[in-house]
Amino acid sequence: MFRSKAPLRIGLAGGGTDVSPYCDMYGGAVLNAAISLYAHASIELTDDDKITIEAVDRGECIVYDVADSLTIDGHLDLAKGAYNHIVKKYGKIPSGFKLTTSVDAPAGSGLGSSSTLMVAIVGAFAEWLQLPLGEYDIAHMAYVIEREELAMAGGKQDQYSATFGGVNFMEFYADDRVIVNPLPVKKEVLFELSNNLLLYFTSTSRLSSTIIEAQTKNVQDKNERSIEAMHQLKKQAEMMKETLLKGRVDDIGPILDYGFRYKKQMANDISNESLDGIYETALKHGATGGKISGAGGGGFMMFYCPGNTQYAVANALKQIGGEFRRYHITEQGLFTWTI
């Protein structure tokens, strides 16, 4: 059996500037951190000529005869897209198999779950077939499969965060050029960040592609307000990098707030009355800033709570509903192994 696991991520600054065409035209910058929630993939070889794909967390299972290409039809397309790409690039697989996947957060959560699952699936195939792929290769392959071949809207940061792990300042340029800069953040700063940054699930998921498509159209249409907001988010990523490296943890909240107010100008539906109400409640009870994770519209929100204000914030938000998810920042990226 060939296994893999890849970490989900929290985006701390610059989210959205990794999406084309903005990053192709102006260059993008994102600061994110891998966390201890994971996408898992296992490949078990079988004696028949069948391909079984099971997403345990989604309650879905499909079976195909071994073929050069599996039909993309809206059912477990990430796994089928990965298989099709591997076969096309490296040739026919040597046997039937069962691919089992699961993710520690629901789809549409804003933690990069779809892209992280793609990285885990590619990693499991690479472990089985002993493919000569480095971190940049795996992240780029996952991006190509998801964004180009499957035409799923989104940016580039998730695949690289899942592959590399840790806290990274990432730069995005034209021609799919990506530079991952791991940040040597002191452990006490990371512990304080994990302690003070509450991860709150709103109990709603959203289809990020519609928001990202609107953001993309705004850039294509040269919408000045939207483009200026993205410029400011890129600036926010630089601010966050300096703050983390210098250990000024209590500056994180205001920087998150700065970015969130600009993020809402990138496209409609990034926030709404309900999400704004949750945000204002958190600020009223001690949070100094926060954001919606991912493209927006629902999923997870994050709130920076200095000192011991996290308890008051948590108690206030429990009255609204939703749930908190415990996590820690992890340096380990994609990991694969054989049993």
VENFENLIN-V53994 format. One line per field, one symbol per residue. phi: phi as a letter, one per 40 degrees, with the letter a starting at -180 (. if undefined). burial: I if it has 16 or more other ideal C-beta (glycine too) atoms within 10 Angstrom, else O. Layout:
phi=???
burial=???
This chain:
phi=.bbaabccabccagdhcccccdcccbgbabbbbcbcbbbbabbbcbcbbbbbbbbcccgbabbbcdacabccagbfcccccccdcccccbgdccacabbbbabcaccgcgbgcccccdcccdcccccccfccbcccccccccccccccccfccicbccccccccggbbbbbbbcgfcbbbbcbcccccccccccccccbbccgbbacccccccccccccccfccccccccdccccdccccdcccccgcccccddcccdccccdcccacgcbaccccccccccccbhcbiiaccgchgigcbbbcbcgbcdcccccccccchgabbcaacbcccdbbabb
burial=OIIIIIIIIIIIIIIIIIIIOIIIOIOIIIIIIIIOIIIIIIIOOOOOOOIIIIIOIOOOOIOIOIOOOIOOOOOIIIIIIIIIIIIOOOOOIOOIIIIIIIIIIIIIIIIIIIIIIIIIIIIIIIIIIOIOIOOOOIIIIIIOIIIOOIOIIIIIIIIIIIIIIIIIIIIIOOOOOIOIOOIOIOOOIIOIIIOIIIIIIIOIIIOIOOIIIIIIOIIOOOIOOIIOIIOIIIIIIOIIIOIIOOOOIOIIIOIIIIIIOIIIIIIIOIIIOOIOOIIOIIIOIIIIIIIIIIIIIIIIIIIIIIOOIIOOIIOIIOOOOOOIIOIOIIOOIIOIOOO
